[in-house]
Amino acid sequence: MSDKQQDNSCSHNYYFDNAATSWPKPESVYRAAELQMRQACGNPGRSGHTRTLEADRLIYRTREAVAGLLKVSDPARIIFTLNATDALNMALKGLLEPGDHVLYTAMEHNSVLRPLGRLRRDGIITTTMVPCSESGDPDLDALENAYQAGTRLLVINHASNVTGTIAPLEKMIKSAHTRGVKVLIDAAQTAGSLEINAEGLGIDLLAFTGHKSLLGPTGTGGLYVRRDLNLKPLREGGTGSQSETDIHPESMPERLEAGTLNNSGLAGLLEGLRFIEQTGLAAIGEHEKEIRSCLYNELETIPGIKLYGPKGEDPAACIVSFTLNSADSGEIGYILESSYGILCRTGLHCAPLAHQAISTFPGGTVRLSPGYFTTRADIDYLVNALKKIAKLT
Ligand SMILES: Cc1ncc(COP(=O)(O)O)c(C=O)c1O
């Protein structure tokens, strides 16, 4: 049975919440994570026995695979973290110094807004939000006017987890770099589904998560740190190297990776990355584009539904957000699950400013996020369910 046809036996078969975490995973991901724990368990870098060395190789191969996907020449610049949130905290708190000014877009997730809010409330940094349009596009003129003498960093959500809107990275990075401002990309919604050339774009820092489009287990993610950039570590401790001293190693990746890594998670992540490589990022992107545009175009015909973000044929992450007349989004989500077995996410999606930008604050939207394993038949089922629900509102 191919991964595309695998038996996804679960009480709910209509999964439209891939932007939260992807499901199903390729069969090889489940197997590798389990096998790592059962048969190949060793602590990488901590001693010289066979299993330790095998765990070392596994971690290195995973680092290499991420570096390959993100077009990074030195795998040591890829740091493994718990998730994108952990990586974003590591980037923000490891880079920013007292007096720094930070720019961020209105489409940022709370995993950026909250660490920035903490640093701001503690009097360490000042911040300016770059507004976004109703479709979620950053206002590039406002960006040009937002730089200040102390601006150190621009944070960009590569693709909105509310609307799927893709930020114009090239233009925004150029705008920042012209002024000597560093750029942090939140690629939580794009790593594994859109092409990212981290070195080609000159990205300084990029946070990714392993459990969404990279198809790996939860508890995996990471941070790419550009070659000439040194972050203050948030954590120090055991690395298995230079054990004689209480000074944490300076060399990467140990500088930012303290403590035992999530080996079984990373074993699963490696298989997710291999699946993506074998399938081809272009083929994954093509399928997701087709599925999204089909969903968007079908929903557009349902009376009472209002759609947000890029139109059906426009480039976007595989996300469609909508409201239905004045119905409560949580109630629509409840009916979808309880009557049709359809799982999705409703509300503010940890992105309150994005909802303010698209005028859906505080009620939020119903977010449908298909994935690579979503079929045309799944979309038809969902659309028919929504047609019936729309008649009730
Ligand atoms: C845009 C964006 N950034 C960051 C995150 C946080 O990801 P994680 O749950 O892996 O920390 C998410 C998760 O939904 C997201 O959509």
The ligand as an SDF file (V2000), in Angstrom:
LIG
                    3D

 16 16  0  0  0  0  0  0  0  0999 V2000
    2.9180   30.8980   11.6000 C   0  0  0  0  0  0  0  0  0  0  0  0
    3.2120   30.0330   12.7780 C   0  0  0  0  0  0  0  0  0  0  0  0
    4.2730   30.2990   13.5340 N   0  0  0  0  0  0  0  0  0  0  0  0
    4.5920   29.5460   14.5940 C   0  0  0  0  0  0  0  0  0  0  0  0
    3.8370   28.4690   14.9570 C   0  0  0  0  0  0  0  0  0  0  0  0
    4.2290   27.6570   16.1440 C   0  0  0  0  0  0  0  0  0  0  0  0
    4.5940   26.3770   15.7500 O   0  0  0  0  0  0  0  0  0  0  0  0
    4.8930   25.2480   16.8420 P   0  0  0  0  0  0  0  0  0  0  0  0
    3.5700   24.7850   17.3270 O   0  0  0  0  0  0  0  0  0  0  0  0
    5.6380   24.1990   16.1150 O   0  0  0  0  0  0  0  0  0  0  0  0
    5.6900   25.8710   17.9080 O   0  0  0  0  0  0  0  0  0  0  0  0
    2.7120   28.1500   14.2100 C   0  0  0  0  0  0  0  0  0  0  0  0
    1.8370   27.0060   14.6010 C   0  0  0  0  0  0  0  0  0  0  0  0
    0.6740   26.9630   14.3650 O   0  0  0  0  0  0  0  0  0  0  0  0
    2.3950   28.9400   13.0790 C   0  0  0  0  0  0  0  0  0  0  0  0
    1.3290   28.6810   12.3240 O   0  0  0  0  0  0  0  0  0  0  0  0
  1  2  1  0
  2  3  1  0
  2 15  2  0
  3  4  2  0
  4  5  1  0
  5  6  1  0
  5 12  2  0
  6  7  1  0
  7  8  1  0
  8  9  2  0
  8 10  1  0
  8 11  1  0
 12 13  1  0
 12 15  1  0
 13 14  2  0
 15 16  1  0
M  END
$$$$
